[in-house]
Amino acid sequence: MSSIKLIPTSGGGSVSLVPPNSTSGSDVTITLPTVSQTLPVGPVLEQFFYPCNGETVTTLAGDIVLPNVTGEQLGTSTHVDLTGSTISYTPPAGTKTVIYKFQFVMEKHGDSEQIGHFKAYIDSDEITKANFNARGEDIGLLNTFEWPIRIGGTADTTTGRVASWTSAKTLKLTMREYSSSFEVKAHTLEHSEGSGTDSFAMPRIGITALNT
């Protein structure tokens, strides 16, 4: 007697479908068992933190293609998207907090001092209480931005709280420089390895989904 075995893509055992010896001329309907999503035990439901190299990351809600950053980004006098910082994410069921993390290098560009201004967004909504500056003189700054986005209750764009989150939302940072006298550039190191040569520094992006 022939049978069909279904193998899951990850985790759990297989499911076998074995036909009866005889159907007496009538159709037989075979109902597959329901497979529910099994979440990890503990506060962390899902977590990743990777370089922005364009690779594909598998999450509980499906695959995500990470940003692919290959070179520096010069600041301008107006806010533009900070390359590498944009990610579209759907948290797993039961998530109460999503922590967005982005890490990048910032340098001066043609001036002795740099001042950069940064904003965080969920879709088109600015998280106004998450704004930050980065300032330095003849130094390469490694900046790590992390912000917890709470899920449930009354939405509050100033803190990033959302009432619900069941489909993809886009998270990102924007950047501008203070002025032409305090210019900035991201993802580049000056004076690398004892020389004045610039070198590329790839940014990193990550998500942590918590059930608390």
Secondary structure, DSSP 8 states (H G I E B T S, - for coil): ---EEE--SSSS--EEE---S--TTS--------------SSSEEEEEEEESB--EEEETTEEEE--B--S-EE--SS-EE-TT--EEE---TT--EEEEEEEEEEEESSSSEEEEEEEEEETTEE-GGG-EEEEEES--EEEEEEEEEEBSSS-BTTTTBBS---S-EEEEEEEEES-TTS-EEESEESSGGGSS--EE---EEEEEEE--
